[in-house]
Amino acid sequence: MNSDLIYDWNSCKGPEIPPGGPVMLNDETLRDGLQNPSVHDPSIEQKIEILHLMESLGIDTANIGLPGAGHRAYADTEALAREIVSARMKIRPNCAARTHKSDIKPIIEISERVGMPIAAATFIGSSPIRRLVEDWTVEHLLRTTEDAVRFAVDAGLPVMYVTEDTIRTDPSTVKALYSTAIRSGAREIVLCDTVGHATPRGAFNLVKFAIEEIVRPSGEKILVDWHGHNDRGLAVANSLSAVAAGADQIHAGNLAGRARREHADGVDAGEPAAFGLDRPRSFDPEEILGGSRGGHSHHHPAKLSGGGARRFPHRHGRACRGDCESL
């Protein structure tokens, strides 16, 4: 773009999106996107409609629920998994689970009942402030991680291992937890900005650290995901920085503070193909849930995660427990 009239600083050296394969998208709308007290929980018919729209967009993977949360969560997750099978969708499902066998067992059951692999997104709190509040030791987290990941892998489930609040967790603990998960059989790791603390530089540094200090030394083929939140209005910028650092997949979802999908899939990025994100036009699930269906809009204003009554717009009570109890 350089000319006598325009000098383009965007063409100067700096962190670049690596050339090569496309960046994958994991859609969190149907699970993490519903974690908000003011979000309308869709009917299963609406969830299936949203799932088909994800498929039409070419979304790579989707979190379809946390079936260990209760009867309705289990039933909806199974119905979504069956729809993927019966409609012969390309989208690959995953389910959230705490690093507890009681959360992993329902995923195993549903996977076997529908005849399709479902990745177990096993998550655990990791930051020092969370460990302080819960009275957890790193050794406890390592044992819990190994037990849960091995249990899922032995049952034939792919495992994507998640630590909550990775962005505020010390490097030695990050390295120990993810290395343990990989040795136990996880082949995908998810780095999280659970409370919206990250800046683009932080996202870049964390992903770079994980690749150089954990993934490469493991000798295994490991996918690296970035899961951010939008408390500061930086979810999209952070996601692009994570991709520039080498992340293979970013997580998006509209309803409760994840990176908004229409931005994450490059619709508003100017040159989406340059980012490996060239996809059809996005959709807004709030349109599906709006009007008489009781849907709500959740375009939260940016809030700094530094205290105050309106601190965490995505309202993750569990994930934010350490911060709230330490105030």
C-alpha positions as CSV (number, residue, x, y, z in Angstrom):
1,M,0.0,0.0,0.0
2,N,3.1,2.3,0.2
3,S,2.9,5.2,-2.3
4,D,3.6,8.9,-2.5
5,L,0.3,9.6,-0.8
6,I,0.0,6.8,1.7
7,Y,2.6,5.2,4.0
8,D,1.3,2.0,5.4
9,W,2.8,1.1,8.8
10,N,0.8,-2.1,8.7
11,S,3.4,-3.5,6.2
12,C,6.3,-2.9,8.6
13,K,7.8,-5.8,10.6
14,G,6.1,-7.1,13.6
15,P,4.1,-10.1,14.9
16,E,2.4,-11.6,11.8
17,I,-0.2,-14.3,11.3
18,P,1.9,-17.3,10.2
19,P,1.3,-18.4,6.6
20,G,0.1,-21.9,6.0
21,G,-3.1,-23.7,7.1
22,P,-6.2,-21.9,8.2
23,V,-7.0,-21.0,11.8
24,M,-9.7,-23.1,13.3
25,L,-12.7,-21.8,15.2
26,N,-14.3,-23.4,18.2
27,D,-17.8,-22.0,18.8
28,E,-18.7,-21.7,22.5
29,T,-22.2,-20.3,22.1
30,L,-24.1,-23.4,23.2
31,R,-22.1,-23.9,26.4
32,D,-19.8,-21.2,27.7
33,G,-21.8,-18.6,25.9
34,L,-24.8,-19.4,28.1
35,Q,-23.0,-18.8,31.4
36,N,-24.6,-15.6,32.3
37,P,-27.6,-15.0,34.6
38,S,-29.4,-12.8,32.1
39,V,-28.9,-15.1,29.0
40,H,-32.0,-16.9,27.9
41,D,-31.4,-20.7,27.8
42,P,-32.6,-21.7,24.4
43,S,-34.9,-24.6,23.7
44,I,-33.4,-27.7,22.2
45,E,-35.0,-26.7,18.9
46,Q,-33.3,-23.3,19.0
47,K,-30.0,-24.9,19.9
48,I,-30.2,-27.3,16.9
49,E,-31.0,-24.3,14.7
50,I,-27.9,-22.6,15.9
51,L,-25.9,-25.7,15.4
52,H,-27.0,-25.9,11.8
53,L,-26.0,-22.3,11.3
54,M,-22.6,-23.0,12.7
55,E,-22.3,-25.9,10.2
56,S,-23.3,-23.6,7.3
57,L,-20.5,-21.2,8.3
58,G,-17.9,-23.9,8.2
59,I,-17.1,-23.6,11.9
60,D,-14.6,-26.4,12.8
61,T,-15.6,-27.4,16.3
62,A,-18.3,-26.6,18.8
63,N,-18.8,-27.0,22.5
64,I,-22.2,-28.6,22.8
65,G,-22.6,-28.7,26.5
66,L,-21.6,-29.8,30.0
67,P,-23.7,-33.0,30.3
68,G,-22.5,-33.6,33.9
69,A,-24.4,-30.4,35.0
70,G,-27.8,-32.2,35.2
71,H,-30.6,-33.9,33.4
72,R,-31.5,-31.2,30.9
73,A,-27.8,-30.5,30.1
74,Y,-27.3,-34.2,29.5
75,A,-30.4,-34.5,27.3
76,D,-29.6,-31.4,25.2
77,T,-26.0,-32.5,24.7
78,E,-27.1,-35.9,23.5
79,A,-29.7,-34.4,21.2
80,L,-27.1,-32.1,19.6
81,A,-24.7,-34.9,19.2
82,R,-27.3,-37.1,17.5
83,E,-28.2,-34.2,15.2
84,I,-24.5,-34.0,14.1
85,V,-24.6,-37.7,13.3
86,S,-28.0,-37.8,11.6
87,A,-27.3,-34.7,9.5
88,R,-23.8,-35.9,8.7
89,M,-22.3,-32.6,9.8
90,K,-18.6,-31.9,9.5
91,I,-18.5,-29.9,12.7
92,R,-16.6,-31.8,15.5
93,P,-18.2,-31.6,19.0
94,N,-16.6,-31.2,22.3
95,C,-18.1,-31.1,25.8
96,A,-16.9,-29.3,28.9
97,A,-16.1,-31.3,32.1
98,R,-14.4,-30.6,35.3
99,T,-11.4,-32.8,36.0
100,H,-13.7,-35.2,37.8
101,K,-14.8,-38.6,36.7
102,S,-18.4,-37.7,37.4
103,D,-18.3,-35.1,34.7
104,I,-16.3,-37.2,32.2
105,K,-18.6,-40.3,32.5
106,P,-21.6,-38.6,30.8
107,I,-19.5,-37.6,27.8
108,I,-18.3,-41.2,27.5
109,E,-21.9,-42.4,27.6
110,I,-23.2,-39.9,25.0
111,S,-20.2,-40.7,22.7
112,E,-21.0,-44.4,22.9
113,R,-24.8,-43.9,22.5
114,V,-24.5,-41.8,19.4
115,G,-21.5,-43.5,17.9
116,M,-19.3,-40.5,17.5
117,P,-16.1,-39.3,19.2
118,I,-16.7,-36.3,21.4
119,A,-13.7,-34.4,22.8
120,A,-13.6,-33.9,26.6
121,A,-12.7,-30.3,27.4
122,T,-11.5,-31.0,30.9
123,F,-10.9,-27.8,32.9
124,I,-9.3,-27.0,36.2
125,G,-8.5,-23.8,38.1
126,S,-4.8,-22.9,38.1
127,S,-4.0,-19.4,39.2
128,P,-2.3,-18.6,42.5
129,I,-5.3,-16.6,43.7
130,R,-7.7,-19.6,43.0
131,R,-5.3,-22.0,44.7
132,L,-5.2,-19.8,47.8
133,V,-9.0,-19.6,48.1
134,E,-9.6,-23.3,47.4
135,D,-6.6,-24.4,49.6
136,W,-5.2,-26.3,46.6
137,T,-1.6,-27.3,46.2
138,V,0.1,-27.6,42.7
139,E,0.7,-31.3,43.6
140,H,-3.1,-31.7,44.1
141,L,-3.8,-30.2,40.7
142,L,-1.2,-32.4,39.0
143,R,-2.7,-35.6,40.5
144,T,-6.2,-34.5,39.6
145,T,-5.1,-33.6,36.0
146,E,-3.4,-37.0,35.5
147,D,-6.3,-39.0,36.9
148,A,-8.9,-37.2,34.8
149,V,-7.0,-37.1,31.5
150,R,-6.0,-40.8,31.7
151,F,-9.6,-41.7,32.6
152,A,-11.0,-40.0,29.5
153,V,-8.2,-41.2,27.2
154,D,-8.6,-44.8,28.4
155,A,-12.3,-44.6,27.5
156,G,-11.4,-43.5,24.0
157,L,-12.2,-39.8,24.2
158,P,-10.0,-37.2,22.6
159,V,-9.0,-34.7,25.4
160,M,-8.5,-31.0,25.2
161,Y,-7.1,-29.9,28.5
162,V,-8.0,-26.5,29.9
163,T,-6.7,-24.4,32.7
164,E,-8.9,-21.6,34.0
165,D,-7.2,-18.2,34.3
166,T,-4.1,-19.3,32.6
167,I,-3.2,-15.7,31.8
168,R,-2.6,-15.0,35.5
169,T,-0.9,-18.3,36.4
170,D,2.8,-18.5,37.0
171,P,5.0,-20.0,34.3
172,S,6.2,-23.0,36.4
173,T,2.6,-24.1,37.2
174,V,1.5,-23.6,33.6
175,K,4.3,-25.7,32.4
176,A,3.8,-28.4,35.0
177,L,0.0,-28.7,34.4
178,Y,0.0,-28.8,30.6
179,S,3.1,-31.1,30.5
180,T,1.3,-33.5,32.8
181,A,-1.8,-33.4,30.7
182,I,0.2,-34.1,27.5
183,R,2.1,-37.0,29.1
184,S,-1.3,-38.4,30.2
185,G,-2.7,-38.4,26.7
186,A,-4.2,-34.9,26.0
187,R,-3.5,-33.8,22.4
188,E,-5.0,-30.4,22.6
189,I,-4.4,-27.7,25.2
190,V,-6.5,-24.6,25.8
191,L,-5.0,-21.4,27.2
192,C,-7.6,-19.2,28.9
193,D,-8.2,-15.5,29.8
194,T,-11.1,-16.4,32.1
195,V,-11.5,-13.0,33.8
196,G,-10.7,-10.7,30.9
197,H,-7.3,-9.7,32.2
198,A,-5.2,-10.2,29.0
199,T,-3.9,-7.6,26.6
200,P,-2.7,-8.5,23.1
201,R,0.9,-8.7,24.3
202,G,-0.1,-11.0,27.1
203,A,-2.0,-13.3,24.8
204,F,1.0,-13.4,22.4
205,N,3.5,-14.1,25.3
206,L,1.4,-16.9,26.8
207,V,0.9,-18.7,23.6
208,K,4.5,-18.4,22.6
209,F,5.6,-19.7,26.0
210,A,3.3,-22.7,25.7
211,I,4.6,-23.6,22.3
212,E,8.2,-23.2,23.0
213,E,8.4,-24.5,26.6
214,I,5.6,-27.2,26.6
215,V,4.5,-28.3,23.2
216,R,7.9,-28.6,21.4
217,P,9.7,-30.3,24.2
218,S,6.9,-32.8,24.5
219,G,7.7,-34.2,21.0
220,E,4.0,-34.7,20.4
221,K,1.6,-33.2,17.9
222,I,-0.4,-30.9,20.1
223,L,-3.1,-28.3,19.1
224,V,-2.9,-25.0,20.9
225,D,-6.2,-23.1,21.5
226,W,-6.8,-19.6,22.8
227,H,-10.0,-19.0,24.8
228,G,-10.4,-15.3,25.7
229,H,-13.1,-13.0,27.2
230,N,-14.1,-9.5,26.3
231,D,-14.1,-7.6,29.6
232,R,-11.8,-4.9,28.2
233,G,-13.1,-5.1,24.7
234,L,-9.9,-6.8,23.6
235,A,-11.2,-10.3,22.8
236,V,-10.7,-10.0,19.0
237,A,-7.3,-8.3,19.3
238,N,-6.1,-10.9,21.8
239,S,-7.3,-13.7,19.6
240,L,-5.4,-12.3,16.6
241,S,-2.3,-11.9,18.8
242,A,-2.7,-15.5,19.9
243,V,-2.8,-16.7,16.3
244,A,0.3,-14.6,15.5
245,A,2.1,-16.4,18.3
246,G,1.1,-19.8,16.8
247,A,-2.3,-20.7,18.2
248,D,-4.1,-23.3,16.0
249,Q,-7.6,-22.5,17.1
250,I,-9.5,-19.6,18.8
251,H,-12.8,-19.8,20.7
252,A,-15.7,-17.6,19.9
253,G,-19.3,-17.1,21.0
254,N,-21.7,-14.2,21.2
255,L,-23.9,-14.5,24.3
256,A,-21.7,-13.9,27.3
257,G,-18.5,-12.1,26.5
258,R,-16.4,-14.4,24.3
259,A,-14.9,-12.9,21.1
260,R,-17.9,-12.2,18.9
261,R,-18.1,-14.7,16.1
262,E,-18.6,-12.3,13.2
263,H,-15.3,-10.6,14.2
264,A,-13.5,-13.8,15.0
265,D,-14.3,-15.3,11.6
266,G,-12.9,-12.3,9.9
267,V,-16.0,-10.8,8.5
268,D,-15.0,-7.3,9.8
269,A,-11.2,-8.0,9.6
270,G,-10.7,-6.2,6.3
271,E,-8.7,-9.0,4.7
272,P,-10.0,-12.2,6.3
273,A,-8.2,-14.6,3.9
274,A,-4.9,-13.2,5.0
275,F,-5.7,-14.5,8.5
276,G,-6.8,-17.9,7.3
277,L,-10.3,-17.0,8.4
278,D,-12.1,-16.6,5.1
279,R,-15.7,-17.8,5.9
280,P,-19.2,-17.1,4.8
281,R,-21.2,-14.3,6.5
282,S,-21.8,-14.9,10.2
283,F,-25.0,-15.1,12.1
284,D,-26.2,-13.6,15.4
285,P,-27.8,-16.1,17.8
286,E,-29.5,-13.2,19.6
287,E,-31.7,-12.9,16.5
288,I,-32.8,-16.5,16.9
289,L,-33.5,-16.0,20.6
290,G,-35.0,-12.5,20.4
291,G,-38.5,-11.1,20.6
292,S,-41.1,-13.3,22.2
293,R,-38.6,-16.0,22.8
294,G,-37.1,-14.0,25.6
295,G,-33.6,-13.5,24.2
296,H,-31.5,-10.6,25.5
297,S,-28.6,-8.5,24.1
298,H,-25.3,-8.8,25.8
299,H,-23.0,-6.2,24.4
300,H,-21.3,-5.4,27.7
301,P,-19.3,-2.2,28.0
302,A,-15.6,-2.8,28.6
303,K,-14.7,-3.2,32.2
304,L,-11.2,-3.5,33.7
305,S,-10.8,-6.5,35.9
306,G,-9.5,-4.4,38.8
307,G,-12.4,-4.4,41.3
308,G,-15.8,-2.8,41.7
309,A,-19.4,-4.0,41.8
310,R,-19.6,-4.6,38.0
311,R,-16.4,-6.3,37.6
312,F,-16.8,-9.4,35.5
313,P,-19.4,-9.0,32.7
314,H,-19.5,-12.7,31.8
315,R,-20.4,-13.5,35.5
316,H,-18.4,-16.7,35.9
317,G,-19.0,-17.1,39.6
318,R,-16.8,-20.2,39.9
319,A,-13.9,-18.8,37.8
320,C,-14.0,-15.5,39.5
321,R,-14.3,-16.9,43.0
322,G,-10.7,-16.3,44.0
323,D,-10.9,-12.7,43.0
324,C,-14.2,-12.0,44.8
325,E,-13.2,-13.7,48.0
326,S,-9.8,-12.0,48.1
327,L,-11.3,-8.4,47.9
